[in-house]
């Protein structure tokens, strides 16, 4: 009989060290949480590296995302962008200044509010968003290639169930 060995990652070693100190801890649950957290940190780091290659910060990229999500003509008010990003109007102004200087957005007078400003995604901003998303998706696909198509579907189903449970519990609290 051939015995297969399962590869061990740093989480396995961490849990092995933790077990004697906390014998009642459910190591399967802790393994799930630790691995999801570790993957999340690594995906975020990878995204930051990708965005830096395009001359963007994560915050600037999110503004491009919010404008892209608005649909044609890809405009939102500066106030809407600040609210969506959970930023003060001053912090959003600084972010928009950098994006406008880079030619990725333009400010236009709000036709419905003389004091208001609409922010619009430029063609260069649309390309920067598309190119950065494509570059990051390629990096993510390399990591996901460790799984078969069937395993990807299974993992998505399992993670969806966990996400729905969080959503149900959050809704019950509110």
C-alpha positions in Angstrom: 0.0 0.0 0.0 1.4 3.4 -1.0 1.1 6.1 1.7 0.7 9.6 0.5 2.0 12.5 2.5 0.1 15.8 2.7 2.3 18.9 2.3 2.4 21.0 5.4 2.3 24.8 5.4 3.2 27.3 8.0 -0.3 27.2 9.4 0.1 23.5 10.2 3.2 24.2 12.1 1.6 27.1 14.0 -1.4 24.9 15.0 0.8 22.1 16.1 2.6 24.5 18.4 -0.7 25.9 19.7 -2.5 22.6 20.4 -0.7 21.7 23.7 -1.5 25.2 25.1 -5.2 25.2 24.0 -6.3 21.6 23.7 -10.0 22.5 23.4 -9.4 24.7 20.3 -10.9 23.3 17.1 -7.8 23.2 15.0 -9.9 22.7 11.8 -11.7 26.0 12.3 -8.5 27.8 13.3 -6.8 26.4 10.2 -9.6 27.8 8.0 -9.4 31.2 9.6 -5.6 31.4 9.5 -5.4 30.3 5.9 -8.2 32.7 4.7 -6.4 35.5 6.6 -3.0 34.6 5.2 -4.4 34.4 1.6 -6.2 37.7 2.1 -2.9 39.4 3.2 -1.0 37.9 0.3 -3.6 38.9 -2.3 -3.7 42.5 -0.9 0.1 42.7 -1.1 0.1 41.3 -4.6 -2.6 43.9 -5.6 -0.5 46.7 -4.0 2.5 45.6 -6.1 0.5 45.5 -9.2 -1.0 48.9 -8.6 2.5 50.4 -7.9 3.6 49.2 -11.3 0.8 51.3 -12.7 1.6 54.3 -10.6 -1.5 53.9 -8.4 -2.2 53.5 -4.8 -5.0 51.2 -3.6 -7.1 54.3 -2.7 -6.7 55.8 -6.1 -7.5 52.5 -7.8 -10.7 52.3 -5.7 -11.8 55.7 -7.0 -11.3 54.4 -10.6 -13.3 51.3 -9.6 -16.2 53.4 -8.2 -16.3 55.5 -11.3 -16.2 52.4 -13.6 -19.1 50.9 -11.6 -21.2 54.0 -12.2 -21.7 53.0 -15.8 -21.4 55.3 -18.8 -20.4 58.1 -18.7 -18.6 56.9 -15.6 -19.3 59.9 -13.4 -20.1 60.5 -9.7 -20.1 63.5 -7.6 -17.0 64.1 -5.4 -19.3 63.8 -2.4 -20.6 60.4 -3.5 -17.0 59.2 -4.0 -16.0 60.5 -0.6 -18.9 58.7 1.0 -18.3 55.5 -0.8 -14.6 55.5 0.2 -15.5 56.6 3.7 -13.2 59.6 3.5 -13.5 63.2 4.4 -14.2 65.6 1.6 -10.6 67.0 2.1 -9.0 63.6 1.8 -11.0 62.8 -1.3 -10.0 66.2 -2.8 -6.3 65.3 -2.4 -6.9 61.9 -4.0 -8.8 63.4 -6.9 -6.0 66.1 -7.3 -3.5 63.3 -7.8 -5.7 61.3 -10.2 -6.5 64.5 -12.2 -2.8 65.4 -12.4 -2.2 61.9 -13.8 -4.9 62.4 -16.4 -7.0 59.5 -15.1 -10.1 61.6 -14.1 -11.4 65.0 -14.9 -13.6 67.3 -12.8 -16.7 68.8 -14.4 -19.3 71.3 -13.1 -22.4 69.6 -11.7 -25.3 70.6 -13.9 -27.7 70.2 -11.0 -25.7 72.0 -8.3 -23.7 75.2 -9.1 -21.3 74.4 -6.1 -21.0 70.7 -7.0 -18.4 68.9 -9.0 -18.8 65.7 -11.0 -15.8 63.5 -11.4 -15.5 61.5 -14.7 -13.2 58.7 -15.7 -11.0 59.6 -18.7 -10.0 57.2 -21.4 -6.6 57.0 -19.8 -8.3 56.2 -16.4 -10.4 53.5 -18.0 -7.3 52.0 -19.6 -5.4 52.1 -16.3 -8.2 50.4 -14.5 -8.6 47.7 -17.2 -4.8 47.1 -17.5 -4.4 46.9 -13.7 -7.3 44.6 -13.2 -6.1 42.3 -16.0 -2.5 42.2 -14.6 -3.8 41.4 -11.1 -6.2 38.7 -12.5 -3.3 37.0 -14.2 -1.4 36.9 -10.9 -4.4 35.5 -9.1 -4.9 32.9 -11.8 -1.4 31.6 -11.3 -2.2 30.9 -7.6 -5.6 29.5 -8.3 -4.0 27.1 -10.9 -3.1 25.0 -7.8 -6.7 23.8 -7.9 -8.6 21.9 -10.6 -11.7 23.5 -12.1 -13.9 21.3 -9.9 -11.9 22.2 -6.8 -12.3 25.9 -7.6 -16.1 25.5 -7.8 -16.1 23.5 -4.6 -14.0 26.1 -2.8 -16.3 28.9 -4.1 -19.4 27.0 -2.8 -17.9 26.5 0.6 -16.7 30.1 1.0 -20.1 31.3 -0.2 -21.8 29.3 2.5 -19.5 30.8 5.1 -20.0 34.3 3.7 -23.8 33.8 3.8 -23.6 32.7 7.4 -21.7 35.9 8.3 -24.3 38.0 6.4 -27.2 36.3 8.2 -25.6 36.9 11.6 -24.8 40.5 10.8 -28.3 41.1 9.7 -29.7 39.5 12.8 -27.7 41.9 15.0 -28.9 45.0 13.2 
